[in-house]
Amino acid sequence: TRTVTEFDRVTDSVCPFCGVGCQTKVYTKDNKIVLVDGRDGPANENRLCVKGRFGYDYAMSKERLTKPLIRREDAPKRGDADMRFMDPLDIFREATWEEAMERAAGGLVSIRDTHGGGALAGFGSAKGSNEEAYLFQKFIRQGFGTNNVDHCTRLCHASSVAALLEGVGSGAVSAPFMDALQSDCVIVIGARPATNHPVAATYLKQAAKRGTKLIVMDPRGQDLMRHASHPLRFKAGTDVALLNAMLHVIIEEKLYDAQYIQANVDGFEALKAKVADFPPESMAEVCGIEAETIRDVARTYATAERSIIFWGMGVSQHTHGTDNSRCLIALALITGHVGRPGTGLHPLRGQNNVQGASDAGLIPMMYPDYRPVETPDIRAEMEDFWGRPLDPKKGLTVVEIIDAIHEGEIRGMYIMGENPAMSDPDQIHARAALAKLEHLVVQDIFLTETAWHADVVLPASAHAEKLGTYSNTNRQVQIGRPALDMPGEARQDWELIVELANRSGLDWSYDGVADVYEEMRQVMPSLDYIPWERLEASESVTYPSKPDGEEQWVVFDDRFPTADGRGRIVPADLRAPDEVPDDEFPMILTTGRLLEHWHTGAMTRRAEVLDAIEPEGIAAMNPREIARQGLKEGSTVSVETRRGTIEAVLRADREVADGMIFVPFCFNESPANRLTNPMLDPYGKIPEFKFCAARISAASMR
Ligand code: SF4
C-alpha cells in the first residue's frame, strides 16, 4: 500500500476500467485526484492493476468537454476526414444548454414525428452506471417507440450470452473468478486475463501455485501460460475442432456424469452423435494440438472433482462464436462441473459495467432482466409499467444499425459514451454511416472520433464525478461515488437523459440516482432483496440474493433458470472463419487490447502514465515471421485487408503465432477496426474481430 500525505478528501469507489470491479480509495486535493489505492473488496482484496492505480488522470484532462457544442453551418463535410489535427471550433460553436438541448431533442423528435420511431436508434455505454443504462434504454423505448438500442456488449460477449441463454437460461456467470481457488482444474480459453483482467489473473496464478491444474488455450502465447500445467497454442479459428475432440474423448472414455445428465441435461444423445466425427487423431492436424495432449486435457478437466471454465473474446468474437460457447457449455453440462463451488462457466466481462448494462436492458431484444420484447405478456406488463405502447419487434443491433443508416432506414441517433467510429468493424463503413445521419446527438466527456460527426455534443460526467451502481463480471453490484466536481458546464449523464426525455414529450421525475435504482428494482427480480440502503451499507452485494440476505455466489445449484429447469446441449459443427488467408492476403489478422490501454483509448490515451508506457500504434509479429518477410522491427509498416489500410510501428513479439499479425484496437492513428471483418455470428450478431485475411509491407516501400 502506498501512502500520500497531502489530500483533503478520500472517497470509496470502484475502478472505472475492466469488469473485475476492483474497489478503490480515491484521494483528492483541491478537486484533483492525487492517488488511487485498492480497498478490500471481494473481487480485489486491496489489489489494483496499472490501469486502476495510474489511469485516473484522464478525468482531469485539459481535453474534457466543458460546454455544449453545436455543429457550425459552415463546418467541413462530415466523413472519414482525419479531424484529429483540426481545431474543434472550426467544426463546432459553443452554445448555451438551452439551445443545445432544444436542438438535440428537437432533431430527434422531428425524425420520430416524420418517419416514425424506427428511424431512430441509440447506443448507450457499458462504461456508465446501471441507472444510466436503465434510463437510456427506457428513453429510446418509451420516447421513440423502438427497440433500436444497443451497446458494445454486441462487440464482446453477445455470442457467449446467446449460447448461455439457450443452454442454461442465464447470460451471467455461474460462479465468481475467485472460485478458481477452490477448483482442481481451471480452463482459460480465448482470454488473456493478465492483460485484460489483471487482478482476476492473480487468483488464477495463485490457484496454479496451490496445485490446481491450469489449462490455457490460446493461439497467441501469453503470460498465464508460464503458470499453466497445460499451455495449448492451437490454430486460430479452430476452437470447435479442439473442444469437440475433448467432448469426443470424454464420451468415448465414459468420463461424463451420467447421473447428472439424466437429472439435469437434455441433448446428450445428439451431442454424442455429433462429436463421434471429431476423434482427436483426426482433429490434431486441424487444430495443431497433438491427439494425446487433447486426450490428456479432456481427462484432466472431466475427472477433476471441481473444474471451472473462463473464456473471453478469443472465443466470442468469431462468426462461430456462439458455437464455440456451446461447446464450453456442453463440457460443463456433461461432466456436472456446474452449480458447485469451484465449478462453472465464467465469460470474463470486458468493461466495468457490461454485465450491468445488459442486465438493465441496454440490448435490442430484451427489456431489463432479459425479458424478451417479443413476448406479448411481458410487453404488456412493461407497457403498463412505463405507460406507453412499446415496439412489438426486437430492435437492430450495433452493426445492423450502421448498415440501416446506409440503407436510409435509420436517420437519427443518440449516442452516450460509446465510440462506434473506433469500435465498430469496417471503420470506414461505420464512419460513413455516422456522416450520413440527418441528426446525431453525442453525449460524452471528450470530443471522441464519434463526437466529431455530431450535430450536438453534450458535455457529460466522468466516472470519478458520479454516483451510481456497477455490476462486475462476478454479478457483484457495487457503488461508485463522486470524488471530483465536474469541469465547466458539464452535467450528469442521468440528468441529461431525463431532460432529453422530457423535451421529447415524456414526463419523468426522479429524486436522484437512488430513486432510479429503486424503479429498476421494480422490473428486475434479479435485484430483489438488494435495496439501495443495503448496497450503501455493504459496498458490494452479489445477485441474486435470498430473502434472508444470503448472496448466491454460485448459481444453478438446484436447477437451471430455463422453462423446465434443465440445461440444454446444442452440438456445434466446425465452420471456417468467414475470411481465410489466400494468395492476395496470406496472413491472419487478429486484434485485442494491451495491458495499459482500454478499449478505444478515449480514457487511457489521456492518462499520462499509461500513454507514456504505450504511446503509439503497433502491429506485432513473431520475430521469425518478421525475418521471413524481410521486415525490420521498429519500422513503420502498412497492414492491409480488403476493407482498408493502416500504418503502425512493427513490434517483434514471440507470443504472436507464425502467419499472424496482432493489432491492438485502442490507437486512433493506427485504427485496427479499419481492417476488421464486419461479418456477424448468426446468433449473437457479433463481428469476427479475431480473424480475417491480411497482408503487411514496409510502409516506405509501398
Ligand atoms: Fe481496474 Fe480491472 Fe485493473 Fe481492477 S483489474 S484495477 S478493475 S482495470
Boltz pocket constraint, residues with backbone or C-beta under 6 A from the ligand:
constraints:
  - pocket:
      binder: B
      contacts: [[A, 15], [A, 16], [A, 17], [A, 18], [A, 19], [A, 20], [A, 21], [A, 22], [A, 44], [A, 47], [A, 48], [A, 49], [A, 50], [A, 51], [A, 52], [A, 53], [A, 196], [A, 197], [A, 198], [A, 199], [A, 200]]
      max_distance: 6.0
